[in-house]
């Protein structure tokens, strides 16, 4: 289920499309998914399989075939979204089918297993499938909620303009540092060399930078600026004001990076685990036919 919604597809799914692909064609694919799930549930309850339901019964094989077919078909989205042609399905219809039929796999695959799990390849395939589905659900929520927060955080600025603004503040800060003493100049110098993109993926996702040199410089310089009796009090106040602006600009950039990371992190699970799922599914099918 590799829905690699990046690049152009992200733009095409922008704004209200984040919601509208779920509603596509008056919830056509939701209805199909619900009908498939209901049929699987009712047939599971009504059909008497001897000695009991299992993945190796005729009913289990039927659901397994449906589930495997769905997984392989849904995985085609990553390819199909690059080859959409006029007169064929739209990208929105593909994504709608991908989402709703993907959710129906929870029912189909669970009933195929007949709630029987263990240390085997079919359980591995099931677990991988659930990881793909859960990451996909997160992706839907992220693409529905986060873009508006990204827009609100940027205001009228692009990411490039935000970085240009930060560089402009750094140039002013560099000039304001010259009249200050060596200790404060060194501290501010650490802020000037601070890369806004620096930090671990965890720091970016949580927007937590406890050792930020810019914040440390701002706290120290602001405290020093409160002493109006020193000779360079005005220089300290100016440096403190510029540092305050840099803290705010850096905060906006880091919030922007956090939202982008939260928007994209699911793909680092969804896509690779999809390939792992297909590999496990292939091993499962081959082993079934081998021991049949």
N, C-alpha and C positions, 0 to 999 in steps of 0.2 A: 504493500500500500504506500508506495513511495511518492507522496504528493509533494514534489519539490517546488513549492510555491515561492520562487525567487525570481529576481530580475523583472522581466516584462510581466510575468504572471502576477507578481505582487501588485504592480500598478493596475493591472486589469481587474484585480480583485480588491481594489481600493475603495474607500468610502463605504457607501451603503451596500456594495456588492458583497462585503463580508457577511452580511446577513442574507442578502437576496439569493445567494447560491443555495442556501438551505431551503428557501421557499420556492426554488425554481419550478416552473410549470405547475404552480398550485400544489406544491409538496408532492409531486409525482413520485419521486424516489423514496420519500418517507413512507408513502402509502405502499409502494412495492416492497420495501424493506419490512414494514409492519406485517404485510400479508405473508411474506416468506417466513418471518419469525413465528407468526400465529399458526401457520400450517405445520411448521416443524414441531411446535409445542403440542398442538392437538393430536397430530399423528403419533407423537412419542407417547402421549397418554393413552391413546385408543388402540394402537397396534400392539398385539400380544406377541412378544418375541421370546422364543424358548432357547435356553432356560431363563435368560433375562437379557435386558438391553446391554449391548456392548459394541465397541467399535468394530469388532470382527463379525457381527451379525449382518444379514442382508440390509437391514435398515441402517445400521452403522456405516456400511459401505456406501449406501446411497447418500447419506448426509455428508460423509467424508468426501465423496466425489464432488458434491455441490460446493462444499467449503473450499476444497482445493482449487476448483475452477474459479470461484470468486476471488480467492487470494491472488491467483495469477492474473486474472482480468483486471483487478483493482491496481495491481502493481504496474500496469501499462500506462497509468496516468502520467508518470514521469516522462514517458516517451511520447504519448499522444498529445500532450500540451505543447510540444514543439512541432507538431505536424498537423495542426488543425487546419482544415481546408473549408472554403465556402461550400455550403450544401450538406456538410457533415455535422456531427454533433458540435455544439459550441463548447468552449472551455468551461463555461458555467454549468452546463449539463453534465459534463464529465466529472467535475468536482462534486456536484450534488450527488451523483450516483456513487462516487468514491466514498463520500462521507456516510450516506445512509446505508448502503449495502455493506460497508465496512463495519458498521455497528451491528448489523444483523448477524455477522460472523460470531459474535459473542454467543448468541443462541444456537446457531447451527453447529459450531465447533464443540460447544459444551455438550450438546445432546449427542453428537457423534461419539464423543468420549464416554458418554453415559456416566458422567461424573466419576470416572475411574482414572486415577492418576498415580504415577509412580516414577521411579528413576529410569526412564526410558526415553526414546527419541520422540515419541508422540507427545509426551508431557513437555519436553523441551520445545517442540514446535508450538504447542498451545501457549506456553509461557511467552515465547517470542512474539506470537500473534497478539497477546494481550498487551505487551509492551508497545507494539506498533499502534494498537488501537488507542491506548491511553495517551501516548504521545500525540496522536492525531487529534484526540479530544482537546488536549492542551493547545494544540496549534489552532484549532477552530476558535477557542476562547481568546487566544492571544491576538489573532487577526481580527476578531470582533471588537476587542476592548482597547488594545494598545495603540493603534494608529492615531486615534483622537488625542491620546495623551502625548504622543510624539509631537503632533502638530501644536498642541497647547504649550508644550515646553519650549519649542523652537520660536514660537511667535511668528514673526514675518521673516525670520532668518533661516538660511540653509545651514547645513553642517559646515560648509566651507566658510560661510560668513561668520559663524560662531568662532571658528578657529582664527580667522583674520582679526576678529575683535580681540581675542585673547593675545595674539601676537602684538597688536597695537598697545594693549595694556602693558605687556612685558617691556616694550620699548620705553614707555613712560616710566615704568618702575626702574628700569636700568638707569635712566637719567636721574631719577629721584634718589637713587642709592649713593651717588657720588659724594654728597656732603656728609654722609653718615660715617660712624666709626667702623673699624675693621670687623668687629664682632657682628654688628647688625648687617653690614654689607655682605659678609660671608653667609649669614642666615638667609638673606634675601636672594643671594646668588644661587642657593640651593633651590629656591622657588623658581628662579628663572630657568634653571636647567631641568625642571620637573616636566616630564612628558605626560600630557593629559591622557594618552592611550596606555600608559604604563599601569601594570597591575594584573593580578591573576584573574581567571575567568570567574572565580567566586567573588572577588572584590567587585568586578564589573556587574555581576548579576545582583549583588546585594547593595551596590553603591556604598561600600564601606572602605574608607581609606584612612585608618587611624593614624598612620605615620605621614600624613600629607605635609610636605615641607612648606607649602603655601599657607596652610592654616597655622602651622607652628610659627612662621614668620609674622603673620598677621597678629597673633596673640601677643608675641613678644614686643613688636614695634608699637602696637596700640597701647600696651602697658607703659612703655617708655614715653610715648607721646603725651601721657597724662601729666607728666612732670613738666610744668611750664617754666621752671626755673633754669633749665639747661639752655645752653647757648643755641643749640640747633633744634629748638622745640618746633619751629615752623616746618623745618625739613622733615622731622619725625611725623608731624601731623599729615603732611602731604604724602609721605610714603605709606602711612597707615590708611589713608583714604584710597590710594591706588591699590593697595593690597586688599582692601575691602571689596573693591570692584572686581579684582581678580578672583577672589574667593567666590563671588556671585557668578562670574562668567564660567569658572571652572566647575562650579556646582551644576550649572545648566548643561555643560558639555557632558559631564559624568552622568547626569540624569538621562541625557539623550542616548549615551552609550549603553546605559543600563536597560532602557526600554528596547533598544535595538537588539541587545543580547537576549532579552526575555522573548522578543519576537522571533528570534532565529534559533534559539537553543534546541527546540524540539526537533528540528530537522537533523541534528547531529545524532539523535536517537532513531527517529522515524525512518530515515533512509537506510543507514547501515543495517539496522535490525531487520528491515524488510528483506534485504539480501540474505541475512542469516536465517530468516524464517523460510525463505524459498529453499535454501540449502537443507535445512532440517526437514522441511516438508518432502523434498525429493528423497532424502534418506528414509523417511517414514514410509513413503509409498513403495520404494524399492524393497524395503525389508518386509512389508506386508505381502508383496507378490512373491518374494523369495521363500517365505515360510508358509505361504498359502497351500 
